[in-house]
Amino acid sequence: MTKSYIDLDKELIWHPYTQEKLEQVPLLINKAEGSYLYTKDGRKIFDAISSWWVNLHGHCNPYIQTKIKEQMNHFEQILLAGHTHEKAIELAQKLLSKLPDNYKKVFYSDNGSTAVETALKMAFQYFYNQGKPKKRVVAFKKGYHGETFGAMSVSGLNAQKTPFLSQLFQAEFIQPPLKEHPETFGKSFADLEKVLEDHDDIAAFIYEPVIQGAGGMLVHDPSELNKLIKLCKEKGILCIADEVMTGFGRTGKLFASEHMEEKPHIICLAKGLTGGTLPLAATVCTQDLYDAFLSEDKNKALLHGHSYTGNALGTASALANLELFEKPETINQIENLQSLNQEFKDTIQGSSELSRNVYEVRTQGTIAAVELKTEETSGYFNKISKKISDVFLTQDILVRPLGNVLYFVPPYSSTKEEMKATFETAYNFLKTL
Ligand SMILES: Cc1ncc(COP(=O)(O)O)c(C=O)c1O
């Protein structure tokens, strides 16, 4: 008898973020379309987290597919050192046209961690090239920036990095200015002032603008974040906005950095860049930063790159993704999700039955999160996570709580009815707790 795919999966695949000894059998997906995943055994599951926050316009978006096929007819991949291609150029042009004026250069890579890694190298080498090396980075407590060693060093989530602590470089973690907790504003600013007073070797301040995703969907007060960016800029520190999750409409604006007046020197983009079709990332920077790498001396170049840097299919799909944002339907959908989220928040906050076990409801643009009160400590390993995902899965809704934080990051193709049904499941769950 031949083995089933699930048996073969168990035998051969090491899944990400998974304790393989404890995990349940994975769902075997054989089709995805619009806001749904279809399992091989006939289930249709609403993807309430856009498959790890990447899928923006629904799965298998026909426009993006057409553009990938068109590019496929020309070529799929070339190296980007010493060579270039039209889609990489057109995408850079379109991206820069949608960002504020001060961004002039686009460096391509292939995922969020590499976008961050590139940004960190740009920042460190910017100072190194000028003969005044700096080695430290400021970041937020509970911030998350990816899985590579540089990205882990500046992430404030311990669960992920504890086994590697001795291999990481130095970062200083400050309190984020949490919108729902004005008492954190002063602490946040004071933390930054103290770090700046104690260290004169800070190269960069990295932050997830307006909402910290993996840390539990923690929403910032934009004007307080603005003050932090301003102070760093006054001190000559490079600011890096990690928009890997927040880019492309997630926070209600095309880029989350638009919520603040002060703009960073570098922006990292990935996840939704291709609308969730192909792995591609971009690290975008200012002319001044780029100029620090220009020299007769080859050692001053950014000697960094990846095999798939500027992949032709990836750039073609990202271009198509950006074109979709020029359609009023996309903007309307983002606005609809935003107002549905507000209703969701009001409903929970307005009902003692629903809010009994809720510590906080947070929303930002198309993202909604409920932090539950449980007897266990709040955090990534809180066991309620599994209970929540099981309950939602019985209703054919895919969620993947961050410990005791249930959140929704739906594709923009999601309808009012689908969101209402999802929220209804949340209300019923909250009532039964
Ligand atoms: C803000 C942020 N930065 C970086 C990353 C890492 O991206 P990737 O998983 O594509 O490496 C993530 C992933 O969730 C993220 O949310």
The ligand as an SDF file (V2000), in Angstrom:
LIG
                    3D

 16 16  0  0  0  0  0  0  0  0999 V2000
    7.5300   43.0400   11.0080 C   0  0  0  0  0  0  0  0  0  0  0  0
    8.1690   41.8100   10.4380 C   0  0  0  0  0  0  0  0  0  0  0  0
    9.4290   41.8650   10.0170 N   0  0  0  0  0  0  0  0  0  0  0  0
   10.0540   40.7960    9.4760 C   0  0  0  0  0  0  0  0  0  0  0  0
    9.3860   39.5940    9.3570 C   0  0  0  0  0  0  0  0  0  0  0  0
   10.0900   38.4180    8.7580 C   0  0  0  0  0  0  0  0  0  0  0  0
    9.5620   38.1510    7.5160 O   0  0  0  0  0  0  0  0  0  0  0  0
    9.7980   36.7130    6.8140 P   0  0  0  0  0  0  0  0  0  0  0  0
    8.9710   35.7500    7.5940 O   0  0  0  0  0  0  0  0  0  0  0  0
    9.3210   36.9120    5.4180 O   0  0  0  0  0  0  0  0  0  0  0  0
   11.2460   36.4270    6.9030 O   0  0  0  0  0  0  0  0  0  0  0  0
    8.0630   39.4940    9.7820 C   0  0  0  0  0  0  0  0  0  0  0  0
    7.3510   38.2270    9.6910 C   0  0  0  0  0  0  0  0  0  0  0  0
    6.3240   38.0070   10.2720 O   0  0  0  0  0  0  0  0  0  0  0  0
    7.4360   40.6310   10.3530 C   0  0  0  0  0  0  0  0  0  0  0  0
    6.1860   40.5860   10.7930 O   0  0  0  0  0  0  0  0  0  0  0  0
  1  2  1  0
  2  3  1  0
  2 15  2  0
  3  4  2  0
  4  5  1  0
  5  6  1  0
  5 12  2  0
  6  7  1  0
  7  8  1  0
  8  9  2  0
  8 10  1  0
  8 11  1  0
 12 13  1  0
 12 15  1  0
 13 14  2  0
 15 16  1  0
M  END
$$$$
